[in-house]
């Protein structure tokens, strides 16, 4: 399902993206390579590539120049996360909603607004 976000742009739901990723993997017969351990390693590798882009750029102007690479690496991390959900039989939306609910309990706004501890 395609939805319209707050900015007015259209985007697919997480469920649709999870299905698209499953189809992409299946079309290429890559399931045999997508053991949960391998996907967890791939997430870590892609996350390292994402953080590597920040190595020499701490200011906002530098980040603007890095945006194409940041978008690609962030997408790689998310695609592998969706693949891992597929392999584990998890609904990514449910996983995220459950964790947000835990975080809301663990970090109530009244106590944590504007601070991290």
N, C-alpha and C positions, 0 to 999 in steps of 0.2 A: 504494500500500500504506500502510495506517495502522499505526503502531508505537506502543509505549508507551515513553516516555522514563524517565530515572532518577527523576523526581518522581512517576511514575505516571500522568501525563497522556498522552492519545493525540495523535499528530500524524502528518501525512503525510510521506512520504519526499520528498527533494528532487526525485527523478525524477517523482513524482506531481504535485508543485507545478509543475514545469517544464511538464508536460503540461497541467495546468489553466490555466496562463498562456497556452499556445499556443492552447487551445480558446477562452479568453476573447477573445483577439485575433482569431482566425479567425471566431468567431461575429459579430463586429462589422465584419468586413472591413477591419481596420486594418493588415494586413500591408504595404499600400502606403505607410503612414506610418512603418513601423518599419525604415527603413534603419539599418545599424549606426551610422552617424554620428549620426543623430537620437536613437537610443537612448543612445549615449554622452553626448550633450548632456543628455538627460532625466535620466540618472543623476546628472550633475553638479548639475543644478538641484535635484533632490530631496535630494541630499546637502547642498546649501547650505541648504535648508529645514530639514533635520534639525539642522544646526549652529546655525542661527538660533535654535532653541528654547533652546539653552544660553547665549545671549548674556547674559542677566541672571540666570542661575541657576548658581552654581558649587558650591553645597552640596547634600548628599543630600536634605534636606527640600524644596528647590526642585525637584529632579528628580522627586520623588514626585508633585508637582502637575502636572508636565509629561508624565507617563507616557502619557496618552491620545494626545497629539500625537506623542510620541516613537515610540510603536508604529505610528501611521499613517505617519509619514515614513520610518521604517526599513523598513516593508513596501513603500512606494513604491520605495525604492532597490532592495530585493531583487527586486521584481516586474520592474523594468526590467532588472536584471542577468540574470534568467532569460529575459526576452524577447530580450536580446542574445545569450545562449547559443543560443536557438532560431534566431535569424537567422543565426548563424555555424555552425550545425550542431554545436554543442559540447554534451557532456553535462556539466551543471553539477557533478555529483558527481565526475566524473573530473577536471575542472579544479581543483576544491578539493582533492581528494586529492593531485594532482600538486604543487600549490603547497605544501601542508602538508609533503610529503616533502622538497621543496627547502628549506623553512624549518627543518625538523628537522636537515638537514645544515648549513645556514648558521649556525644558532643552537643549538649543542648545549647540553643542559641543564647539563652540567658547567661550562660557561664562562659561561652567560647566566642561570642561575637567580637571580632576585631583582635583576637589573640589565638595562638595555636596551642597553648597549654594552660 
